[in-house]
Amino acid sequence: MTSLTDLENEPGAPASGGRPLKKARLRERIAAAAAELFQAQGYTAVTMEQIAAAAEVSKRTLYKYFPAREAVLAYWLEGELARDLAGLGFRFDLNAPFHVNASALLAESAAWCERHPDYLLPYIRYKFANFDPNVEKAGKHADSGDMVQVWTLLIVTAQQRGELDPTRPAEQLAVYFHYLYFGALMRWITDRRLNLQQEFTAVVQLFVNGACATGRQ
């Protein structure tokens, strides 16, 4: 069985050198300071100036790492999800099919989102508004706990077993899957009568099987 941390250390995951580690620690410090402000004052009331002051960094440094308040929120939320899953002891079975691992992780994600609904709408809006495949590729934001890296490694494993089309780049498929995930989240955020777990199940089925009618190719 493989944990999220183990996946990040698989071949192909970026190595941590001194400078990247220092940058990661600074991002964590800024995110932690911002999180305290978000929780104390409410997300919409917090300014970038307040975040810089709380993190004890200059505004120039803050904007170097995070171009907007929404970017800080996204970094913090993704890190919280990864840490909470690690705290639950969540592990992958890399011998299991892609849909089994993806469904298991999305089930935990659904439960987490239902416990943390307040920040999800600005988070999703930011991620959609700033869509850039070149930025979202696996490894670009590995230090932020970006889920794209996890999807990529699971997809590579599935391609090697012949489950998924090996002619398509795993990074491309990971981005597609990640934005299906965002789409399901957006549907749930805007219509809370929906069952988020069922929305995520539909995402996995659509990604693996496509949208063709049963019995047709």
N, C-alpha and C positions, 0 to 999 in steps of 0.2 A: 504494500500500500504506500502511496506517495502523498505527502502533504503539499500545501501551497508553497511553503518555503522550499521544499525539495524541488518542485517544478521550476522555481526561479533559478535553481542552481543546476538545472539540466544543461547538457551541451547546447551552446547557442545562446544561453542567457548571458548577459553582460557581466564581466568580472568587476569586482569592486576594487578600485585603486584608492589611493589616498585622497586625491582631489575629488573624484565622484562621491566618496564617502563623506567628505566635508560638506559638499553641496547638499547631499541628502539630509544630513543632520540639520543644516540651516533651514531647508524646506520644512522639516519636521517641527523645528522650533517655531517657525512662522505659522504653520498650520495649527499647532497646539495653542498658540496665543490667540489666533483668530477664533478657534473653537470656543475658547472660554468667553470671548466677547459675544459670539453668536448665541451662546446658551444663556448669557446673562442679560443681553439687551435685545435679542431678536435679530435675525439675519439682516433684515432691511434697514435697521437703525445703525449698523456698523459701517464705518468708512475705512478706506485704505489707510488714511492717516492714523486712525486709531490702531489698526493692525500693526503698522510699522512701529508705533510707539510702544505697544504692548510687547512686541517681539524684540524691541531694542535694536532695530535696524533702520537705516536711512530709507526714505521713500524710493530713492534710486535703486537701492539693493532690492527692496520689495518688488518693484516693478520689473527688475531684471529676472526674478524667479517666477513672479505671478503677474501677468498683464492686467488682471482685473480681479475684483473681489470674488466673482464666480469661479475663477480659476483656483483660488485658495479653497473655496468650498468644495470643489470637485476633488482636489487633492486630498483634503481631509476626509471626505466621505468614503472615497475609495480605500484609503488607508484604514479607516475604521472598520469597513466591511472585511478587509483582509485580516486584520488583527482579531476581529470577533470570530471569524471562521477558524483561524488558527487556535484561538482559545477554546473553541468547541471540540478541537481535535479532529476537524474535518480532514479526510484523506481520500485520495483518488485510488482506484484500482486500475492501473494502466493496462491490465489484461482484459478489462471490460470494454464493451463497445462505447463509442463516443457518446451516444444518446444516454447511456446509463450514467456516465460521469457528469455530462452537462446537466442532465435532469437533477442529479443529486445536488450539484452546486447551486442550481437555480432554485431548488426547493429551499435551501438555506437562505439564499438571497431574498426570496419572497418573504420569508418569516422576518428577516432583518428589516426589509423595507417597510413592512407593516408595523414594525416597532419604531421606525424613524421616518415618519412621513413628512415632517415639517419642511425639510430642505430639498425634497426630491424635485419639485417643479423647477426652481431656479437652476438646479444641477442639470436636469435633462435639457432645459432650454439652452444652457450654455454649451453642452456637449454637441447638440445638434447645430447650433449657430456657428460653432467653431470646427465643424467637420473638416479634417484634412488628413487624407489617407497617409501622407508622408510623415505626419506627426504620430498618427495612431498605430503605426506599425509596431509589432512586438519588439520590446527592448528599448524603445525610445523613452518610455516612462516606467521602466521596470522598478525604479526606486519609489514610485508612487503607488505601487500595488495595482497597477493597471490590469484590468481583467483581460485585455486583449492578449497579453503575453500568455496567460493561462489557456485561453482558447486556442492560440496558435500551437502550443505544445501538445494539447490534446488532439488537435486536427492533424498535426504531423504524425502522431502515433497512429491515428485512424487511417491516414493515407498509406502508411507503411504496411498496415494490415489489409489494405484493399477495401476498406469500408467507404472511404470518401475519394472523390476524383483526385488522383495524384498529379494531373496535368495542370491544375490550378494552384497558384502560389498559396501556401498555407496562410501567409499574412493577409492576403486578400480575402480569403474565406473567413478568417478570424474577424476582420473588420465588418464584413457582411453580417456575421452572426451577432457581433456586439451591437450593431444598430437594429437588428431584429429585437434584441433584448431591450434596447432603449424604447423601441416602438411599443412593446408590450407594457413597459413601465408607464409610458405616456397615456396609453389607453386606460390603465388602472387609475392613474392620478386624476384624470379628467372624468372618470366614471367609477366612483368607489363602490358601485354595486357589483362590479366585476370581481371575479376571484383571481387574484394575481398568480396563484399557483397554476391554475388552468391556463392563464395567458402564457406563462412560461412553457408549459407543456406543449402548447400549440406552436410556439417558436421553435422548439427542438424538432417537432414533427415536420414543420415546414422546411427547416434547414436540411434535415436528413433526407426527407422523402420528396421534397418539392410540392408543388400545388396541383399536380396533374390528378385527374380523376382516377379512382381505384380501377385497376385492370388495364389502364392505358399508359402508353409510353410517351 
